Amino acid sequence: MTAATRADPDARIARWLDTDLDEWTRTVVRRHFDPVSGSPYWLGQAPRLDFDPRDITRYDQLGAFGPFPLDRLREEDPADLVPLSVPRPLAGRAWDSGGTTGTPCQAFYTPDMLLHRAIWRRWSFVREGFAPGRTWLQATPTGPHLIGNGVREVSELHAGQVYAVGMDPRWVKRLIRAGRLAEVDDYTTHLLEQITDVLRQGRVHYLNTTPALRPPTDHWPTDGVANIRPLQITDSSPEGLY
């Protein structure tokens, strides 16, 4: 990522926040339902709708589509949700959900989409008081999980140094479903030991981790740790903690 790209996130956010939502809605709907360059998934859905999607012109009309069927993200080629106006063959990554509710869902991100997401995350960092140029420890799901991309987002857009600890939440969920709780404890201890080893160095200002690894941190060495910040808890079930 170039210095110029890192220098303009604030300008981009200001422009996006100033966007008229109705205008944004018309742009998005036109793009996905264009007969020639729209997205294959939405063009395939159009005949099944009881309205012409191109009649959607206001943000408050988007509810007409109803909830998106989650199973489609498990079965469809994720590239089919990307408009054909994006040159093929697509370059980018297919990211997975954690699989808490079943087979993981998949979503395709082009490099521009990842940058878009990263700029919004940087905006949230600034609003929540995370200073640039600090050192982070990211102990979150990695591999196919989008949250693992946070290492790049922090280092390249928030001028930070990042340490990372890898995590496989699907393995933990499998152990939980099988009732192998002793192995869950062993794996959790394995992760905590790695996290503690980094924290003991006294270089970390911010910690980004999962709720399952948050409670024991009350007893971790915190010299030099400016803000131990876990991910927001969105599911209190045992599986949701990973």
N, C-alpha and C positions, 0 to 999 in steps of 0.2 A: 504494500500500500504506500502511495507516495505521500510526501509532506503536504502537497496541495490537497489531497483527499482528507488528510487528518485536520487541515486548517479550516475546512468549511462546514463541519457538522452543525455548528450553531446557525449558520445561514440557511442550511437545508431545513433544520427543524423550524425555524421562524417561518419559512415559506410553507411548509406542510401544515403548521398550526393555523396559518392564515387561509388555508384552502376552504372554499365553500363546500359543505358536505353534499349538497345536491349536485353541484358540478362534478365532484369526485364520483358520486354514484353514477351519473350518466357516462362518465369516461370508462369506469370499470365495467358496467353492463355492456356498453357498446363494444368494448374490447373482447370480452368473453363470448359474446353472441354474434360477432361478425361472421357472416356466412362463409367467408373465405379464410379469414385469419384468426377466428375465435379459438377457444379451447375445445378439443374434441369431446371432453366429458360434458361440458355445458351445452354444446350443440346437440349432443345426443339426448340430453334431458329436455330440451326445448319442446319437442312434440308432446311430451308427457305432461306439460304444465297446462293448467286451465286458463292461462292468460299469455299474452305475447310479452316475453321478458323485455323486449325493446320499448315497451310502454312504461317501464319503470324509469322515472325521471327524478324522483326525490328520495332522499335517504330514508324517510319514514315509510317508504313503500317496500323496502327490502324484506320486511317481514312476510311478504307474500310468498317468498320461497320456502318459508317454514324452516324448522331445524335441519341442519345438514345431517344426512344419515351416516353415522360414524363408520358403519361397516364398509361403506364405499371406499374409505381410506385404507381398508385392509385388502380390498379386492381389485381396485382399479390400478392401472399403471399410473403412478403419480405424475408422470410426464404429461398425461392427458389433461390434467387440470391447468397446464401452462398454455397460454394462447399460442397458436401457430405463428403469430407475429414475432415471437422469439425464435431466432434462427435455429434450425435443426442441422445436425444433431445437437441436442442440448448439452451444455457443459455445466456441471454443478454437482450437487449431492442430493441423494434421497435420504432424508433423516427419518428416524423411527421414534415413536412414542415409547414409553416404558413398558407397555403391555400389561398394566395393572388390571384392565377390564377384559383381557383376552389377547388374541393375536395382535401384535403391535400395528399401529396405524403408520402410514408412510406419507411423507410430503416432500416434494421436490423443491429445492431452492437453487436458483441461479446465483452466480456471484453478486449480481446487483441486488437480489432479494436479501442475501445475507448482509450486505452492506447497509441496506435499508433498516433491517432489524437491529444491526449493531449501533447505528446512529440513535435509534430510539432508546436502546438500552443505555447508551452513554448519557442521553438526556435524563433518564431516570436516575443515573448515578449522581449527576450534578444536582438535581432537585433534592435528592436525599442526603446530600452533604458529603459524598465521597470525593475526596480531593484527588486531583490528577497527580501523576508522578509518584504514586505510592506503590508499595509491594503487596501483592495479593497471594493468598493460597486458595486455589480452587480445588475442592475435594467433592466433586459431583460426578454423576454418570458420564461416561466418556464413550468412545467408539461411535455407535450409530445415533447417539442421543444429542439433540441440538444444544442442550444446555452446556455440553462440553465445548462448544464453540466459544463460550464465554472467555476462555483463555485468550483467544485471538482478539475478541472485542475489547477486552481490557487493555491488552498490551499495545494494540495498534491505534485505538481511538481514545484511550484515556491515559496514554503515556505511562503505563504502569509496567512493573516487572511482575511476572507471574510464576509461582510454583504450582505444580499440579500433582494430584493424586488420582490415579485411575480407579473406577468403580464399575462393577457390573450388577446393576440392580435386578436384572432378570434372574440371575443365579440365586440371589437372596430370596426373591419372590417364589422361585421354585422350591427352595428349601422350606420356606414358611408353609406353602401349600402342602408339602409332604410331612409337615410336623417335625422337621429336623432342626429344632430350635437350638440345640447345642452347637450345630454347625453355623447357624446364623450368628450366634454369639462369638464363635471363633473368627468368622469373617469380619464382624464388626470390630473386634479387638485388633485384627490385622490392619484395618483401615485407620483406627485410632492411633496405633503405634506409628504409622507413617506420618500422620498429621502432626502428632506430638513431636516427632523428630525434626520437622521443619520449624515448628513454633519455637522450639528450644533455641534455635539459632538467633532469635530476637530480631529478625528482619521484617516480619510480617505486620502490616498495618490492618489488612482486611481479610477476613475469612469468609468464603462462600461455600456452604456445604448443605447437606440435607438434614431434615429434622431428626432423623434417626441417629445422626452423629452429633447433634447439638447438646443434649443434656450433659454428657460427661465433660464438655469443655469448661464447665464451671470450675473444674479442678486442674485445667491445663495451665502450663506456664504462660503468663500473659505479659511478661516484660517485653515492651516494644510492640505489643499488639494494640493498635489504636481502636479497633472496632471489630469485635467478633460478631459477624452478621450471618445468620442462617437463611436459607431459602424460606419463603413464606409457606406455612403449613396449609395445605389445601385438602388433605385427607388424613383423618386421624386413625384409620384402620392400620393394622400391622403392615400390610402390603404397601399402603400409601406412604409409609415412613421411608421407604426406599424409592 
